[in-house]
Amino acid sequence: MKKILIILIIIIIVGLGTFFALPYFQKTGELQGTVKIQTSPIETVVKINNKTYQNEQGFFNINLPPGTYKLLLSCPEHSFLEEEITIEAGEILDLGTYFLFPSNWDKEKIVASKTINYFYLTPDSNRIIYLDKGSDFNWYLFNRNTGEKELFWKTSSLPQKVIVSSKKVIVNLGKNNWQIAFLPKSLIQNSISLTNAFKDALASGGLKQGATSLEILQANFYSTNGGSLDNDLTIRTNDAIYLFNFLTGAIEKIYEDATSPFILDENYIYFLKDNGVLNKISLQTKEEQQVSLYSFGTNGLEQAKIKKKKNSDEFLIIEGSQKAFYLQSPESIPLLIGENVLDGMFSLDEKEILLNLKDKIEIYDTEKDVKFSQKLFTDVPAIWFLDDNHLLFLKDNALNIFFVKKNKIWPMANQVKNNNFFYDPTINYVFYLSDDGIMRISI
């Protein structure tokens, strides 16, 4: 009898324990959710409902019972972020990367001069071309690794267009005055008139006939077969597109008729024909292919803009009428994603499209087919910065970061001269021109 009583007592205790403990285990065990956060800088402290979490690598996997929480991220001498998050049972809530920016950015003066008008980066960002105003505009090549500079060219006027390769620079000085200068100067002492070389090549190649246009509207470097000499160019005129080697004089017409400005991608050139169809031409085989069955608007063909994803034939097309379309495949009907669009670009992960309008930005999500719109006053089109949640924009000579998700703005630099700045996402450097010279900010 005594044994039976003991067994009954044990059963009752276990039952009561299970009854009262089960909700706790359900709340803290399998019914929990997980919040994933990555922070920059890694010293960032995460607080959720005043409970503090730290991680030396800046990666957080925090288990929480279902509910709504207040999230606060902070770091000494940096901005802070707070928001409300809701997590459900069994959910993995991946918040991605949160960036906290310095209250005072560390700025390094790369080139000291009060008379620089503009600067440009070579493709690897290791060298800087800058124009210093004296009696003429002096063109210098500055090597960031060695700190050495070289005067390699002089012009009497500022350029209208500059295209930089690793060894040469194409410059349009206006009124069809295109020049090619060499980097460094020791390679070839004097610049070459691209305009004259192009006219001579048309004549010697039997391509100059009657009303053939001699005005260069667009020029770019094209390295054949992966070469690095940059002697081959693609040139667009009012009535044709040519391949041209300015050193040998070899020239070939690869398309005849008016087109929009072209873009180069790998071994292909893309453009809108005068009937509005998007075409591409292989610069190796010269084969022409139609990329869209749809005809885009041809009103203002010269002002049309084409942007392409890096690894697929998906495009952002901005017509001369400033209507923006997203083209997913040749067979698809392009999606109208914006009007009154001045410029646009794919995000760094190519899942979103940034559209710049006069006084606002719009972001189109290509995967979810949704659009976000926000007032943002800028002096030049905003660009993607760090990831698909941040933009870099200039207003009243001040460079700022815009956090899209929270509609929050952080200042980065003041007194940016001549709207002249560059962001290199491969090394996360921002270069800008100030009254004192060329500055660099490391992210």
N, C-alpha and C positions, 0 to 999 in steps of 0.2 A: 504493500500500500504506500509505504514511504517512497519507494522507488518511482511509483506511478505519479505521486504528487510532485516529486522533483522534476520528472520529465515534463509534466504539465506546466510547471513554473518556467522551465527553460523554453518550452514552445511559446508560452505567452510573452516572455521577454524578447525572444527572437522576432515574434510577430509584431510586437510594439515597436521594436527597433527598426524593423523593415518598413513599417507604416510611416514612421517619422523620418527615416533616413532617405527613403526612396525619392521624395521630392527634391531633397538636397542633391542627391547624386544625379538626378535627371537635370537639375539646373546647372550643375557644375561639370557634368560628364558629357554623355553623348549628345545632349541637346544644346550644347554650347556652340557659338559661332567663333570664327577666327578673323581677326583684323590684321591684315598685312600692310606694312608701311615700310618704305625705304626713305631715309632722310639724308639731306645734304645741307650743311656739313654733318659728318658722322657723329659729332659731339652733341647733336640735337637731343634735347630731353623731351620725351613724350609723356603727357599727362592725360589720363582718361578718368573723368569724374574725380580729379584731384589725386588719383593714384599715379605714382611716377614710375616710368619705365626707361631704362637706358640700355644701349647696346653698342659695344665698341666698334662694330662694323656698320652701324647705321641700318641694320635690317631688323624688323620687328614682326613677330608672329604672336599676337596677343589673344588668348582665349577669353571670351566674355559670354555671360548668359544673354539670352535674347533681350533686346531693349534699346532704348535711345540714350546716347551718351554725349557728353561734351568733350571734344578732343582739342588739346592745346599743345602746340609745338613751340619750343623756345630754345634759344642759344645765346650766350652772352655776346653783346656787340653785334647782334644780328636782328633782323625783323622777326616777328612772331606770327603764327597763324592759329586761328581757332575756328572750329566749325562743329556742327551737330551731326552725329552719325547714328544710323539705326542698323542693327544687325539682327538677323533672324536665326532660329535654331538650325544648326548644321551648315549655315552659310559661311563661305570664305569671301570676306569683303576685302578685295585688293584695292587699296587706295593709291597704288603706284608710288611715284617719287614726289616728295615734298621738298622744295628748295626754300631755305631761309637765306636771305641776301644780307651782306654786310651793311651796317649803318653807315660806314665810311669805306668806300672801295679803295683798295690799294692800286695806285696808278703808277705806271712806269713810263718815263719819257724816253721814247725810242730815238727820235731825232729832234734836236733842239734848234728851232728857227722860228722867227716871228713873221717871215715872209713867204712861207709855203702856201701855195694856192690850193693844190689838190695832191692826193697821193693814191697809188694803186698797189695791189699786192700781186706778186707772181703766183702761179697756181699752187705752189707748195708753201706759200706764206713766209718763206725764209728770206725773201728779198722784197724791198719796197722801192717803188719808183715814185719820186716826188718832184713837183715843179716848184722851183724857188724863183721868185720874181726879183730880177735885177734890171738891167737895161733891156734884157730879153727874158724870156722864160727859160731858166736853166733846168734841164732834166737830169736828175741824179739817180743812180742805182745804189741803194744802201743794202749791205749784207748784214742781217741781224745776227748772224753767228760770229762774224769777225769784227763788226762795228766799223767796217771800212765803207767809204762812199766814193763814187766815181761820177764825174760829170761826163755824160755820154752824148748829149744832144742839146741844141738850142733852137727855140722857135720864137717868132715875133708875136704870136697870138696863142690864146688858150685853145685846147682841142675841143671839138664837138663830140668826138667818140674816141675811146681808147680800148683796144683789145690786146691783152697781154698773154704771151706764151712764156715758156721757160727761157727762150733765147732771143725773142724778138717782140716788137710791139708795133701794132698797126694803129695809125693815128689819122683821123679825119680832121683837118684844119679848116674845113668849110670850103664851099664853092668848088666841090669836086677835087679838092687838094688832099689826096690820100698819100701818106708816107709810111715807109717801113724803116724803123731804126733797130739797131742790133744791140743785144745785151751779152756781155759787156762791150764797150766801145772797141776794145782791142781786136775783136773778131773782124769787123769791117768798119773803117773809120767814118764813113759818111752814110747818111740815110739814102734810101732809094725811093724815087717817086713811083708809087704803085700806080697812080693815074696814068703816067706816061708809059710805064712798062705794059700796062693793060692795053692801052691804045695801040702800041706797036705790035703786040702779040695778035690782036684782032686783025690788023692789016696784013701781017706776015702769014697768018694762018688762013687768010681768005675768008674771014668771018665778018669783016667790016664791009657791009653792003647797004647802000642807000641810007635809009633812016635808022640803021642800027644804033642803039643808044650807047653812048660812050660814058655816061654818067654812072659812077659806082654808087649804089644805094646801100649796099651791105657787103662786108667782107669779113671772113673769119679764117683761122688756121685749120688745116686738115692734114693730119699725119697719116700718110698711106701705109698700109700694112703694119700698123703699130709703131711706125718710126717716130723719131723724136727731132727730126731736122726742121720741121715746121716751114718747109719751103712751098708746100702746096696750099692753095687757098681756094675757098669757095666764094664766088663773087656774084652778086645779084644786081641787075640793072632793071630799067623799066620794062624790058622785053625779053629777058633771058636769065638763066643761071649757068655759070661757067665753073669748070675746074681749071686752075691756072697755077703754074709753077713760075714764080716771078724771077727765079735765078736762071732757069733754062729757057724761059719764054714759051714753054709748051702750054697750049690752051685747048680746051674741049668744051663745046656747048653741050650741056646735059639736059637742058630743058629750054624750050622756046615759047615764051608768052609771059604776060604779067603774072606775078604771084604776090602773096603776102610775104612779110619777113619770114625767113626760114629759121629752123633750129637744127642743130647737129646732134646726133646721138649715135655713138659707136661709128659704124660705117654707113649710116643712113642720113639723108637730109629730108626734112619734113616741111611742107608748106601747103597753103591753100591756093588752089588754082583760081583763075578768074571766074569760074563757074561755081565757086564755093566748096568744091570737093577737096577733102584732105588727102594729099598724096605723099608718097615717099619714094626716094630714088636711092638705090644702092650706089655708093661712090666707088665700089669696086667693079661691079658688073654693069652699072648704068641702067639696070632694069628698073622700070617704073611700076609702082603698085598703088592701087586705090585703097586708102585706109578708111574711108567713110562712104557709105551709100547715100548718106544725107548731104545736102548742099547747105553750107552755112551762108550767112548773109555776105554779100560782096560790096556793100556800101561802106566805103572807107577801108578798102582792102589793105592799104599801106599801114593802117593803124592796128590791124588785127594782131593778136598775140597768141602764141601756141606754147603750152607747157606740157611736158610728157613725164610719165612715171619712168623711173630708171630701168626697171626690169620687165616692163610690159607695155603693150601698145594701148595704153589708156591715157586720155588727153583732157586737158582743160583748154577750151577754145574761147577766146574773148573776141567777139566780132568788133569791127570798126564802130558799130552802133552801140558798143559797150554792153551787149548781152553776153552772159557767160554760160557756157554749156559744158557738161561733163560727158565725154564719149568713152564708153566702156569697151566697145568692139565695133568692127566695121559694119556688122549687121544690125546693131542696136540703133534705136532712135536716141539722139543725144538728149540728156536731161537739161532743161533750162534751170539753172541754179542761181541766177542773179541778173539784175539789170542795173544800169548806170555804174558798171564796174570799171574802175580805172586800171587795176592790175590784180594779179592773183598768183598763187603758187601752192604746190602740194606740200604737206607737212613733212617732217623729217622721216616719219614712218610711212608716209604716203597714204595714210588712211583718211586724212582730212584735207580740205582745200580752203585756203585763206583767200577771201575776196576783199579787196580794198575799194571802198566807195569814198565819196567826198568827205563825209563827216562821221563815218562809222565803218566797222569791219563786220563781215559775215563769215561764218565757218560752216562749211558743208561736210557732214560725215558721210563718206562714200559707202560705208558698210551698213549704217542704220537709216540712210536716206532721210536725215533730219538736218535742220539748219539752225544755227545760233546767230543772233544778231545783237550787236552792242555798239552804242555810241562811242567813238574814239576819234578825237581830233588829232590829226597828224600833218606834218609838213611834207613828208615823203611817205610812200607806202610802207606799212609795217611789215616785218619779216618774222618767220618762226625763230624761236630761241630756245635752246636746250631740249625741248620735247614738244609734244602736241598740246601742251597746256599753257605755254608762255610765248609772248611776242615781244619783240624789240621795236620801239617806235621813237620817233623824234618829234618834239613839239617845242617851239620857241627856243631852238638851239639847245634843248635839254634832251638827253638820251634816257629813256625809261623802259622798265620791264612791266609788262601787263600780264597778270595771272588771270587767264580766261575763266577758269572754273569759279573763282571767287570775286571777279570784277575788281581786282586790287592792283594798285600801281606802286612800284618802287622806283625811286630815282637812281640813276647809275652815274651820269656825268653831265656837267653843265658846260656852257660855252663851246658847244660843238660848232666848228667853223665850216661854212659852205656846205652844210648837210653831208659832210664827208665822213662816213664810217663804214666799217666792214666787220662782219661776224664770220669767223671760221669755225663751223661746228665740229670739225675733225680734231681740233686742238682746244676748243672752247676758249678762244681769245677774242676780245673785241678791240679793234683798232679804231681810233678816231682822231680827227684833226682839231687841235685847239689853237688859241692865239699864240701859244708858246712852242708849238711843234706837234709832232705825231706821238700820240699816247697809246699805251696798251693796258688793258684790264684783263687779268687772268681770272677765270671763273673757277 
